[in-house]
Amino acid sequence: MWWRTEPAAVARALILLGLSLALTACGWQLRGATGGGFEGTVLRLQGDVDTPVLRLAEAELLDLGAQVAAAGAAADAVLVVTGADTRRRTVSVDDRGRAREYELTYRLSFRLEPPDEAAERPRLAPQTVTTSAAYAVDPLDTQAADARETQLGRELRVDAVRLMLARVARAL
C-alpha cells in the first residue's frame, strides 16, 4: 500500500506535487508554449472566400499575437485565402437505403505572399488543408441532422483555419 512506503519517498512526492501546483497556479509556462510564432508579425489578409473564414482567421491571428494590417497597409506578409468548400458524402445507409451516417469535409486553400509584388517569390506555395468528421443521422429527424451538420461545419472551419495558421507560422 502506498501509505506504508518510506516517509522520505512520500515527502518527495508531496513536495513535487506542491511545486507543480504552485507553478501552474502562478501562470508559469514553458517558453514558446503560446503565440504560435506570430508575436510582432504584421499580416495582411486577402481572399475571395466567405467573410466568416476571413473573420475567423483574423480573430485567431490576433489571439496568437499577430497584428492584422488593413488593405494597403504595410505588412510583413500577405495571407491569401484562395478557396474554401464543404462537401458531404454518405458513409452508411439503413436497410431502406436512407442515410444513417454522413461525412463532412472542409477544404481551405491558401498561400503566403511577400508584402509587394516586386519582392521575392511567395513565402509559402499554394496549399490546401482538409478537415473531416462523420456524424450519425436519424432519417426521421431531419432538423436535428441539419443542426448537427451546421455545428460540425463550424467546428471543421475552425480546425482548418488553425491548421492553416500553423503552416503559416512555420513559414514565417
ChimeraX attribute file (.defattr): number of C-alpha atoms within 10 A of each C-alpha:
attribute: neighborCount
match mode: 1-to-1
recipient: residues
	/A:1	4
	/A:2	7
	/A:3	7
	/A:4	7
	/A:5	9
	/A:6	9
	/A:7	10
	/A:8	9
	/A:9	11
	/A:10	14
	/A:11	11
	/A:12	11
	/A:13	12
	/A:14	12
	/A:15	12
	/A:16	12
	/A:17	11
	/A:18	11
	/A:19	12
	/A:20	11
	/A:21	11
	/A:22	12
	/A:23	11
	/A:24	10
	/A:25	9
	/A:26	8
	/A:27	7
	/A:28	9
	/A:29	10
	/A:30	6
	/A:31	6
	/A:32	8
	/A:33	8
	/A:34	13
	/A:35	14
	/A:36	18
	/A:37	19
	/A:38	22
	/A:39	15
	/A:40	10
	/A:41	18
	/A:42	18
	/A:43	24
	/A:44	22
	/A:45	19
	/A:46	15
	/A:47	16
	/A:48	11
	/A:49	16
	/A:50	12
	/A:51	10
	/A:52	11
	/A:53	20
	/A:54	18
	/A:55	12
	/A:56	15
	/A:57	23
	/A:58	20
	/A:59	13
	/A:60	16
	/A:61	23
	/A:62	15
	/A:63	15
	/A:64	18
	/A:65	17
	/A:66	20
	/A:67	19
	/A:68	19
	/A:69	18
	/A:70	12
	/A:71	11
	/A:72	9
	/A:73	11
	/A:74	14
	/A:75	19
	/A:76	16
	/A:77	21
	/A:78	23
	/A:79	22
	/A:80	19
	/A:81	25
	/A:82	16
	/A:83	15
	/A:84	20
	/A:85	13
	/A:86	15
	/A:87	11
	/A:88	14
	/A:89	12
	/A:90	14
	/A:91	14
	/A:92	13
	/A:93	14
	/A:94	10
	/A:95	7
	/A:96	6
	/A:97	8
	/A:98	14
	/A:99	17
	/A:100	16
	/A:101	19
	/A:102	19
	/A:103	16
	/A:104	20
	/A:105	19
	/A:106	23
	/A:107	18
	/A:108	22
	/A:109	20
	/A:110	21
	/A:111	19
	/A:112	24
	/A:113	21
	/A:114	18
	/A:115	19
	/A:116	13
	/A:117	9
	/A:118	7
	/A:119	9
	/A:120	10
	/A:121	11
	/A:122	15
	/A:123	16
	/A:124	17
	/A:125	11
	/A:126	14
	/A:127	14
	/A:128	17
	/A:129	17
	/A:130	19
	/A:131	19
	/A:132	19
	/A:133	14
	/A:134	16
	/A:135	15
	/A:136	15
	/A:137	20
	/A:138	13
	/A:139	15
	/A:140	9
	/A:141	9
	/A:142	11
	/A:143	12
	/A:144	13
	/A:145	18
	/A:146	12
	/A:147	11
	/A:148	15
	/A:149	20
	/A:150	12
	/A:151	11
	/A:152	19
	/A:153	20
	/A:154	15
	/A:155	15
	/A:156	21
	/A:157	25
	/A:158	18
	/A:159	17
	/A:160	24
	/A:161	24
	/A:162	17
	/A:163	17
	/A:164	22
	/A:165	20
	/A:166	14
	/A:167	16
	/A:168	20
	/A:169	15
	/A:170	11
	/A:171	11
	/A:172	13
